[in-house]
Amino acid sequence: MYFKFLRLLILPVIFIFYSCSDSPSLVGSDLLNPEDLIELNVTSSDSLTQSSTNFYGDIQTGSASLVMLGNFNSVDCSVMARFDFNYMEDTLLTDLLDGDIIINSATVSMVSVYTVGEESGTFDYTAHEITSDWGWTTFTKDSLTKLTYNAQDISSNRSVTDDSLYTFTIDNSIALKWLVSEADSSYNNGIVIKPTTNSNRIVGFNCSSTSYPAMAITIAYEKPGVYKDTLYYDVSNYLYIANRQNSIPDDGNIHIQGGLPIRNRFKIEIPNLSVSSKINRAELKFTIDTLASKYGDPTYGSLKAYFLTSENEIEYDSTAYIVLYKSSTENVFSGNIASYVQRWVNGEANYGLSISDLYEEEDVDYWVLKGGNSAVTDERPKLKIIYSIKP
């Protein structure tokens, strides 16, 4: 009797809030045990105030498993790569220092694992010897102003085999210079590979995944009249730099892109709820602009949302994020941000969310989401909150 009486004192109230809805519904009422309900109240809101601001984030692509090269949709990507020629035999090191080695060929190979843009369109690039030092763990697009390289294109014989294996040869004198740098303990700065302006796709090349061969260099050399041999080395230091050729459109929509990356500060006001409220579910939903969005093959098709802790876009709770998944049947991203809404209800300031590509280092997928000023009200961002009152 005591427990039955206690349950009668619990009055769960479920409210469903829509940022844009013409009529209330009972969606979510089936999530609670009907025996625990005395009365069910449903309320809808037509105008949850929301705002969004697009901004550039900062990433270090040297931690990615691939590099991006090409030009598409106002974005160009360049690759920086360096090969460490360690574990050479002592005989070769001696012959290099004595000037007895000649290079017969030096071929760089890259395996495509991702593509965005016109698959049958033009794809071309040039390679240049880097003349300044760079760190693959610290280099960002802001470091480009300090990068120096020779203008001469040291690549030739660019080819593609089976649509996935891309190869090119580099000048033999550059390859010899790199080998000697290993022998005399000096340093080679590697190469920068830049897309040509007439390219109209971006290709992602594997660098560290064990599923595919990594970017590598094969050098055929000889000591004339004595021996011939071949060296093969995977890339040791690498990264890519993505650059947008024009500004982010200021059209009221939400723009998200990997590689650059473009992120969005999204804020939506929640109703005044009692601090005793238990947030059972809070579904955040965005509608995709399918004409403006450009994404690659394959695509992860997911976004992530961080809890902002200040008015600054880069200050957020990095201990966890919530994934917004792309629906397989609708052109929407959605996810349950109940834990974030609960924090706001509990008294933490609502500075909004930082929304970005889930794997923004691994792709340059471009997603345009309908904003709060969309002409079609049903396409505007929505937040549906289901909550109960604690006893």
CORHU-V278087 format. One record per run of one state. SS is the DSSP state (h for helix, s for strand, l for the rest). FROM is the first residue (numbers start at 1). TO is the last residue. If there is no record, write none. Layout:
SS:FROM:TO / SS:FROM:TO
//
This chain:
l:1:1 / h:2:8 / l:9:28 / h:29:31 / l:32:33 / h:34:36 / l:37:49 / s:50:56 / l:57:60 / h:61:63 / l:64:65 / s:66:72 / l:73:74 / s:75:82 / l:83:89 / h:90:97 / l:98:101 / s:102:117 / l:118:124 / s:125:130 / l:131:140 / h:141:146 / l:147:148 / s:149:149 / l:150:154 / s:155:161 / l:162:164 / s:165:170 / l:171:171 / h:172:183 / l:184:190 / s:191:195 / l:196:200 / s:201:206 / l:207:215 / s:216:223 / l:224:226 / s:227:234 / l:235:236 / s:237:244 / l:245:253 / s:254:257 / l:258:261 / s:262:268 / l:269:276 / s:277:288 / l:289:293 / s:294:294 / l:295:296 / s:297:297 / l:298:301 / s:302:308 / l:309:315 / s:316:326 / l:327:331 / s:332:336 / l:337:337 / h:338:345 / l:346:352 / s:353:357 / l:358:365 / s:366:369 / l:370:376 / h:377:379 / l:380:381 / s:382:389 / l:390:391
//
